[in-house]
Amino acid sequence: MAVKYYPVAPGYRVNVRSGPSTQHPVVRVLSEGATVPVHCQKPGEWVTGPYGTTRLWDSIAPGQYVSDAYVRTGSDDYVAPRCA
């Protein structure tokens, strides 16, 4: 299945973390206007952002997660397979 790319909320520099919670270390920060690939998604810590409150986290690279509350996927549900 082809990986889809989604825009990050405008005006935000989003922290990319090593796992699906704010307790995981920040591995990098996305620049404003970034577009990210969503390889898979998994449940984690609840986060509130510009696109609502969710516990879904998007895997954008191996060991790199961003909260789905900051990614405009157009859905409150899974838009990619669940991460293993």
PEGIUR-V623015 format. One record per backbone hydrogen bond with DSSP energy under -1.0 kcal/mol. NH is the residue of the N-H (numbers start at 1). CO is the residue of the C=O. If there is no record, write none. Layout:
BEGIN
[[NH;CO] [NH;CO]]
END
This chain:
BEGIN
[[6;36] [8;34] [9;70] [12;9] [16;28] [17;65] [18;25] [21;19] [24;21] [27;16] [28;16] [30;14] [34;31] [36;6] [38;4] [39;59] [41;81] [42;57] [44;55] [45;20] [47;54] [49;52] [51;69] [52;49] [54;47] [57;42] [58;66] [59;40] [60;64] [64;61] [65;17] [66;58] [68;56] [70;67] [71;68] [72;7] [73;71] [83;41]]
END
